Amino acid sequence: MDLLRHLRYFRAVAEERHFGRAAERLRIAQPSLSQRIRRLEHELGVRLFDRGSQGTALTPAGRLVLEEADRVLAAADRLAAAVARIGSGAAGTLRAAVPPHLGPAAVAALITGYRERSPGGELELRELTTTAQARELAAGTLDAGVVRHPCPAPGLAFGPVLHQPLGALLAAADPLAAGGRLTAADLSGRALVLTPRADDPALYDEVLTACARHGCTPAAVHEASGGDFTRALVLSTAPGAPAKREAPEAPGAPGGVVALLPRTTAGPGTVWRPLAGEPIGWRTSAAWPADGRNPAVARFAEAAHEAMRDHAGMRPAPAAAVHPRPASEFPL
């Protein structure tokens, strides 16, 4: 027996105090309604209604069943609504990640945007490199992410790709820091600071290829993950810096050190300068398992795209630069 349906029919008769009016309200035939009530009475082992010429009245047992039925049906409605919210992606926990250097404004906007789209949902957000994200997306320990391209990982789908230009982070005392836009060739002969190749090998190689294509031949390449260490490397060869360094591996190129980063709030002693023509950049998009069916992913992908576009200075990537397997828009 469909207990919930029978209880709804029972409540309708109790409220109308008439089988005919209840049947009309429920849009079923009166004989069918009477049969269902008799079946409910048989299952419960009690008589629920006194039927008379003046209408239908609840028995004492019927009044008790009605009180409990209201609680059961209200709980069932709450459960159905909760399941519907999870099914639509508006509730539940989404495990997601963003890459380093996305920027605090973009990350904050992503979190806010997701909460607005999923007011009953939880976002479990971590910072992971593209390589680590691809591994976890394949293993099922991550539901969605924001990755940088190239992302040669099978089994993933991608949202619209956005281009984020890189500029030069220089020591404030560096002669190049006094001007406006620089060219990539202006950085030739200097030591470059890039994110570690182990984090995103394809991206690392792509950036160096773009540097060479636009006339920048670095004297050396050094790797740094964190912002503080990156700035320390940039400042290590600033004019006036101590000639003797404790760390023997500290970079030292005749032309100084420059870090290639997206537009950032330069720390004390450093200045960020854009590159004319934006010849070097990162391509970024949301990513998720291509065979995934988590509806919350669409909400995350939309929030990520909006946050990167509006708060990280990203723009649609040229058609030729778009990853070959993007989603048509966002997953549904």
N, C-alpha and C positions, 0 to 999 in steps of 0.2 A: 504494500500500500504506500502511496505517495503521501506520507504523513503531513508534510507542510501544505500541500494542496488541499487535503481534507480539512486541516485546521483553518485555512483561509475560507473555505466554504462554510464551515461551522460558524466562524465569526460573522460572516455576512448574514446568516440566518438569525444569529443572536442579536445583531444590530437592527435588522429589519423587522424582527419578530413576525416574520411571514415568509413561508417558503416561496410563494409566487413572486413577491417583490425581490427576494434574494436571488432567485433564479434569473429574473430579468436583469438585475444589477450585474450578475456574473456572466450573463449572456450564454447560459446553458439551459437545457430543457428542465422543467420542474421535476419530472420523474427521475431524471439522472441525478439531480441534486438530492432528492429524497433517498435514492439508493446509496449515494455516497455518505450521507449522514448516518443511515442505518449501519453501513459498514464500519464507520468510525465508532459508533456505539458498541458494535460487536467486538471490535478490537480492544476497546477500553473496558468492556464488561459493565457498562452503566448506561442508564437512559439519560440523554442530554436534554430533551425537550418534552414538555407536556403539550400535546397538540389538541386544540379545541376549536369550537366554532368561532370564538372571539379572536383566534390567532394562535401564536406559538409563544410559550413561555419557557424560560430556562428552569430546569430542575436544580436542586442544591448542588448535585454533582456537576451539572452543566455550568453553574456559576463559577465553580472551582476550576473547571477545565478552561473556561473563557479567560480567567485571570492568568493561568499558566500559558495559554495559547498566545496571549498578547506578548508575554516575555519571549517565548520561543520564536515567534514570527519577527519580533523586533531584532533579536539576535541574528536570525537568518538574513534579514535585510542588511544589517551591518556587515555581516560576513560577505555577502554578495557584493556590496559596494567596495569593500576592501580588496576583494579579489579582482574586481573590475579595474580598480586604480592600479594594482600591480600589473594587470594584463595590458593596460594602456601605457605603462611606463611612468605613471604619476606617483608610484609608491615603490617601496623595496630599496635594496642597496645596489648601487652601481659601482663596480671596481674599475677605476680609471687612472690614467697617468698622463703627465705632461713632460716634455723634455726640459733639460736645463736651459737657462737663459731665455725662457719665454717672456719673462718680465713680470714683476709683481702686479702691475695694473691689469695685465691680460689675465693672469691667473685669478685675481680677485673677481674680475668681471665674469670669468667662466663659472666660478662657483656661484656667484649671485644669479647669473642667467639660468643655470641649471636648477637652482632652488625655486626660481620663479616658474619654470616650466614643470617642475615636479615638487610641488609644495609638501607632499607627504613622503618624498623619497630621501634616501641618504646617499651622499656622494663620498665614496672612500677614495680620496685622491692622493697620489704619490708622484714624486719626481723620479723619472727613469729615462735613460737614454733610449734612442730608437731601437738599438740592438736588443736591449733588455725588454722593451715593450713587445717587440715582435716575438721574442721567445715566450713571454707570458701569455700573449694573445693566442699563440698556437697551443699552449698547454692548458688554456682555459682558466688560468688564475687571474686574468684581466679581461674585462668585458669590452673596454674601449680605450682609446688613447689618442694622443696628439703626437704625430711622428714627423720626422724630417726626411725628405727624399734626396737621393734615391733610397727606397726602402725595399730591397729585393727579398721580400718574404712571401712565399706562396700561401694561398688561403686567406689573404686579407683583402678587404674592400676599403676604399678611401673616399672621403668627401672631397668637395672642391679644393683644389690646391691654391694656396696663397703664397706670394713672393714677399720675402722680408729682406730688404737690402742690408748689406753689411757696411760698416764704416770703420774708421781707424781710431782706436783709443791710444792716445799719445801722452807722454809726459807734458805737463803744462809749459815747461821750459824748453820744450823741443821747438826748433825753428818752424816746423810744419804746423805747429799748433796755433800759430798766430794768424794764419790765413783762413779762407773759407773752405770751399770744396777742394778736395784733393783728387788727383788721378791715381789709378792703380800703379802707374809707372813711378809716381813720386815715392812709393814705398819700396822700390827696388833697392837691393843692397842692404836692407835692414833685416833683423831677425823678426819673424812673425810668430805670434802666439795664437794657436788654434786649439779647439777642443780636442781631447785625445782621440787618436785614430781608432783605438780599441772600442771607443764608445759608438762611433758611426763611421766605419771604414769608407763606405761609398761616398758619404758626404765630405769627409776629410779630403779624399782624392779629388772630388769635384771642385772643391774650393781652390786647391792648389792648381788644378788645370785652368780654372778661370783666371787665377792670378797670372799664370804664364801667358795665357791668351791675350791679356791686356797689358803686357809689358812689365809685370812685376816678377823679378827673380830674387827671392829672399836669400839672404846670407846664411840663414839657419831657420829651422822651424822648431819651436818649443811647444809643449802641450801643457794645458792647465784646465782644470775642471771648474774650480771655484773662482768667484769674482775677486776675492781678496788676493789670492795668489796671482791671478792675472794682472792686477794692478801693481803688485809688488814687482813682477817681472818688467812691466813697462817702466816703472820708476827706477829700476836697478841701473839703467845706463843714462839717466837724466843728467844734464849738465849740473855739476856740483855734487853728484853722488860720490860716495867714498870710492876710491880707486881699488881698495882691497875688500874682497868679499869673503865671507866665511865659507860659503858653499861653493865648492870648486866647479859644480855644474851650472852655476848661475850664468845665464846667457850674456854674451858681450859681443856685439857686432859694431863695427865702426860707425854705422849709421844709426845705431840705437835700436830700440825694441818697440814694436807696434802690435797691438792685438786687434784682430778682425772680429768685430762684434756688431750685433744690431744696435740701433740707437739706445743709449743707456744714460742713466744719470751718472756722470763721471764723478769718481770719488776725489778726495782732496789730492791736489797735485797732478791731476790728469784732465785731459780734454778729449771729447769725442768729435770727430770731423767726418762728414759724409763724403762719399766718393762720387765724383761727377759721372753721370750716366748710369749709376748703380750697376756696375759691371759684375759685382760679386754679391751673391745673396744665398739665402736658405729658402727652400721650398717646403712648405708645411701644410699638413692637413690632418683631419680626424681620421682614425683608422679603427676597424673592428673586424672580427671574424666574418668572412664572406658567407658562411653558412649559419651565422648566428640569428636568433629570433627574439632577442631581448629588445622590447619596444623602447626601453629607456635609453638605448643607444642613440636613437634619433634625436632625443631631447639633448643629450650630451653633445652630439655632433653639431647641432644647430647653435647651441650656446658657445661651443669652442670656436666655430667659424665667426660668429658675431664678435666675440671677445678679441680674437686675433685681428680681425679687420678694423675694429673701432679703437682698440687699446694697445696694439703692438705695431701700428703703422704698416700692416700687411695689405697687399692688393692682389687681385686675381693674377695668377701666373700667366705668362704668354702661352698660347695654345701649344706651341712646340715644346714647352717645358713641362707640360702637365704629365703626370705619371700615366703610363699606358693603361692602367686598370682602375680608373676612378669610378665611383658610383655616379649614377646619373644626377643625383642630388644628395639626399640623405636617406638612410635606411628607414623603412617603414615596417 
